[in-house]
């Protein structure tokens, strides 16, 4: 695991050379293929070195991190064209990738906390440095303080664990079971805010709307998954107490997911709509993890990877329109089929994956999650039906509004999609829909 870290660290000087924009991207692609060829054991931690290790959950999420960072550079070609602090931008992305890589691969809970918080700083830089409106500073503060406020109790919780067990290695936590309510709350809250759970989700739409396309991609693609990853890891020691209190989180998430789905129909900003749809998807993931059963764990893991690719691709699409019309409003972005018929296909493909149509990974994830939540309680079936139905509804609403209708007469100059954009969308869509061929790799490993 250390060799990949060294490669990333040695990529930092490259960021400060001239004309290295695509070189850094190619190196990330190389890193991606090297990591993909790693020998990985399906059932337990492997590749152990220097307090770092990798099991299947880490492996999938690290691959996703490298892939999204690679696509972030591809999506931000405008920065390169305008030469807008490109070197610092690349440096930021590499530091962010290093933080994420370490978050997913360290085995020590305290180190995990350190990098979990550390990944916040480059994200903040992205939003405040390359965002669009002046409100980006406020959005950055929201992001920072929501996360910090919820994470400090978690730090105390980790110290408490270390005080009692003299060990905070994640693998060894499975031998213990803690039944303390305050400890449970302090450890779990940071992850629920990061996911984000309904009621603590207000930072997310704000951050998405103000962030540049790369910031939105990393927020939707990886940042929300940090919470899910933390929950999957930490639930081992709170099994007993979670049986009592899981009903609270599941009810909040189900009702919140339903309300957010309805809220999506009221949005006129493309980015806001996609951001709110992320909250609805993540609420299902929280439900799956909280039911504490096999299907729920598997479903939440698959859903996290599927949603990371799908949501990131949709933010790319919204940005492609924004670069041409300088507006994200649905009232301005109408009748795009007249201008970019081929792009219309990509809108359709990514939005159909977003509503969990086959053969996307989202479908497999949603099936497992629905299975797990219904096995937990039959009464949740009604809300799940409505969440699934409305997710198809707002996806179609976004598609029909942007692609059909009479286009805006004030559009006086326009250029169609370019090959870089089509490649970028294809690199989102292909893994999302072709990984289902290896779904056994994701499903049969506990």
N, C-alpha and C positions, 0 to 999 in steps of 0.2 A: 504493500500500500504506500510505502514511503517513496518508491521510485516515481509514482505519478505526481506526488506532491512536489518532488524535486523538479520535475519537468515544468510544472506550473510556476514554481518560484523562479526558474531560470527564464521563463517567458516574460517576466516583468521588465528587464532592461530593453527587450525588443519594442515594448510599447512606446519608448521614448525616442526611437529612431524615426527618420522620415520615411513616409510611404510604406508603412508596415501594416496598414489596415487589413489587407487581405492575407498577409503572411500570418498574422496572429490567428486569423480564422482558420487557415489551413492547418496550423499547428494544433488547434483545438480539435479539428477533424481527425488528425493523426492520433491525438490523445484518446479520442472517442473510440477509434478502432482498436487501439492497444488495450484499453480498459474492457472493451467488449470481449476480447479474446482471453480474458482472465479465467483461469480454472476456478470454478466456484462450486462449493459444496451446497447442495440444496437444503440439507437439514440443519447445519450448524455454522458457527463462525469459522471462517478460514482466512488465509493470507494474513495471519497475525504478525504485526511488527510494530514496535514502538508505540504501544498502547492503542494501536489502530487495528481494526479488523473489519470483516465484511461478511454479512450473511445476505440472504436474498433480498430482504427489504432494503438494506443499504445499497446493494448493488444496483437495483432498479432505479433508486432515487438519485444515485450519483450519475448513472448514465443519463438520466433525464436532465440533471443539472448541466452536464457538459454540453448536451445537445441543445438545450435552450440558450446557453451562453453563446454557442456558435451561431445560432439563428438570430440572436440579438444583434450581433455584429452585422449580419447580413441585412437585417431590417433597417439598420441605422446608416444606410449609405448616404443619406442626405447630409449627415454631419461631416462625412468625409469630403463630400462635394463642396460644402461651404467652409471646410477646414475649421470647424467650430470646436476648439479644444479637443481634437481627436485623440491626441496622445494620452491626455488625462482620462478620457472616456475609456480607452482600452485598458489603461492601468486599473481603473475602477472595476471593470468587468473581471479582470484576472483576479483582483483581490477578493471580489465577491465569490468567484468560483472557488478560490482556495478556502474561503470561510465555509462555503456550503459543503465542499468535499470533506473538510475536517468535521463539520457537524454530523454528517451522515456516517463517517467512518470511525470516529473515536469511540472507545468503549467505556471511558470514565465519565460518570454523570456530570462531574464538575466541569470537565473540559467541554462536554457537550453544551452545558449552559453558557460557557465562555464564548464558544463559536456561534451558538444560537443567537446570542446578543450581538456578537461581532458582525454578523451578516446584515444587521440593521444599518450600520454606518454607511457602507457603499450604496445601499438602496436609497438612503436618505440623500446622499450626494447626487445620485442619478436624478431624483425627483427635484431637488432644489437647484441643481446645476443645469439640467437640460429640459426642465418642464416648460409648459407653454404659458400659463397665466401667472399673474403676480400672487394669486392665492396659493401657489405651490409651497410657500414657506409655511403657511398655516396647515396645509395637508401634511407636510413633513413633520411638523410638531405633533399633530394628531397621531401619526404613525408611531413616532418615537415614544410619546408619553403613554399611549394605550399599552404598548408592548412593555415598556419599562415598569409601569405601575403594576402590571400583572406578574412580571417576572421576578421582582425582588423577593416576594414571599417564597418563590420556588428556590431561590438561592439559599434562604434560611432552611427550607425543607431538606435540601441536599446536605447542608452542614449537620442537620439533626440526624439524618441517615448515617452520615459518616461517623458521627459521635457514638451512635449505637452499634453500628456494624463493623466499624473500622475498615469499610470497603464500600466503594461506590461504583464498582465495575458492573455494567449492565447485565452481563451474563450471570453473575453470581446472585443477582437480586432475586432470581427465581426460587431461591431456597428460603426466602423470607416472606412473611405476610404481615402487613401493618394494618391495624384496625383503628387508627386515630383520625378523627374527622378533620381536624385542622390541618394535619399533615396532608391528608388526601386533597383537601380544598386548595392548599397552597401549591401543591405539585401540579395539579390538573388545570388550574385557572390560566396559567401562562399559555398553555397549549390551546385552550378553548378560545382565548382572545386572538391567538395567531391564526386559528383555522379559517375564518372567524365564526364563532357561534352567534346566533341571533341575540340581540341586546348588546353584544360587544363588537358589532360589525361596522360601526359608523366610520371608523378610520379607513375602511377598504374602498368604498366608492369615491371618497375624497381623494385618496392617494392615487387611484387609477385615473381619475379624470385629469389630475394635474401632471401625472408622470408622462415622460416621453414614451415612445413605443417600446423601447428596450426596458424601461422601468415597469411598464404594464406587463410585459411578457414575463419578466422574472418574478414579479409579484404574484401573478396568476399561476405561473408554471411551477415555481419552486417554493416561494415564501409560505403559501398556504399549506404546503405539504410538510413543512417543518413541524407544524402543530400536530398533524396526523401521525407523523413519525414518532414524535415525543410521546403521544398517547399510546401508540402500539408498544413502545418500549416500557413505559412506566406502569401500565395497567397490571403487569405481572405481580407487583407487590401490593396492589389494592384490590385483590379479587373479592375478598369477603365484603369489605365496606362498599365496594361498587355495586354489589348485588342490592344493597339497601337504597342507594342514592341514584342509581342509573336512571330511574324513572323520571327524575327532574330534568336531566340533560336531554333525555330522549323526547320528552313532551315539548320542552322549549324548542328543540331543533325541528321537530315535525311541524309544530304550529308556525314557527318562524319561517321554515322553508316554504310552507303554503302561502304565508303572507307576502314573503319576498317574491314568490312566483307571480302573485297577483300584481305586486308593485312593478314588476318588469313591464307590464302592459301600459303603465302610465309614463314610461320614460320617453323622452324625445332626443336624448343624447345617446349615440350608439355605444360609446364606451361605458356609460353608466349602466345601460341595459346588460352588457356583457358582464360587467363587474357584479351586478346584482344576481345574475344567473350563476356566477361562481359561488355566491353565498348559499344559494339554494342547493347546489350540488354538494357543497361541503357539509351542509346540515345533514344530508343523508349519510355522509361518511362518519360524522360524529355518532349518529344513531347506530351504525354498523359496529363501531368500536365499542360503544357502551353496552350493546346487548351481550358482549362477552362470549360470543360463540364463534365457531370455526368459520362459518359462512360469512359472518360479519367482518372478521379480520381479513379474510381473503378478498372480499368484495371491496372493503375500504382501500386496500392496497392497490387493487386493479383500477378502482375508480380514481385514485390519486394520480396514477400515471396517465390514464386516459384523459382525465380532465386537464392535466398539465399541458399535454400536447394540443388538445382541442381549444382550450381557452386562449392559449398563446397564439394559435393560428387565427382565431377570431379577432384578437387585438391587432394582428398584422393587417387583416382585411380592413378594419376600421381605419387604420393609419394610412393604408393605400388610398382610400377615399379622401382622407383628411389632407394628404399631400397635394391632391389635385384641386379640391374645392375650398381648402382652408376652413372647413366647417365640419363639425361632427353631428350637426343637427339632422334629424330624420326628415325635416321639412326641406332641407337643402339637398340632401343626398337621395333624390328620387330618380326613378327611371334610368338607373345605371346600366341596365341591360342594353340601352341604345348606344352607350359609349364603349362599354367593355363587356361584350357578350361572353368572352372566354372566362373573365373574372367571375361572371355570374355563376358559372359551374362550380368554381371554388367556394363561393359563398354557400351554394347549395350543399356541397359535400361536407364542409365543416359544420354548417348549422344542422345538417341531418345527424352528424356524429354527436353534436351537442344535445340533441333530443334522444340520444341513445338508440339510434337506428342501427341495424346490423350492417356490416360486420365490425362495428367499432368496439374498442375495449370498454367504452362507457356502457354498452349494452350488457356485457358480461358482468361488469361491476355492479350495475343497477339490479340485475337479476339476483345476484348473490345478496346484495344489501336488502332488497325487498324480502327475499327468503328469510334472512336473519331477523328482520324487524317483525315480520308477521309471526314467526315462530315464538318471538318474545311476547307478542300480544295480538290477538285477532282484531282488536278494535282499531289498531293503527292502519288497518287495510284501507279504510275509507280515505284517510289523509294521504296515504301513499299513492292511491289511484289519482287523487286530484293533483298531487305534485307532479306525477309523471305526465298527466294530461296537459297541465299548464306549461310544463317545460317544452312540450311540442308546440304549444300555442304561441309562447313568446318567441320561439325560434322562427316559426313561420311568419309571425308578425314582423320581425326584423327583416326577414328575407323579402317578403312581399313589399314592404315599405321602401326598402332601398333599391330593389331591382325593377319593380314595376311602376306604373304611374307615369304622369307627364313630367318630363324632366324640367329642371329649373332654367328659365329663359336667360337668367343673368350669367350662365356659364358661357364665357366667350372664348376661352382657349382650353384645350383639353388634350391630354395624351393618354393613349391606352396602356395596358399593362406591359411591363418589360420583363425580359426573361428572368432577371434576378428575382423578381417578385413571384413569378410562377414557380421557380425552383424552391423558393423559401416556403411557399404554401404546400408544395408537394412534399417537402421534407417534414412538414408537420403532419400531413395527412397519411402518408405511407406507413410510418411506424404505428400510427394510431389504429389503422385498419388491418395491417398485416400481422401485427403481434398476436392477433387472435388465433393465428395458425399454430402458435406455440403456447396456447393458453394453459396447457397442462403444466408448463414450467412455472406459471404463476399460481396455479390452483392446488397442486398436489405436493406441498413442500413442508407442511407443518409437522 
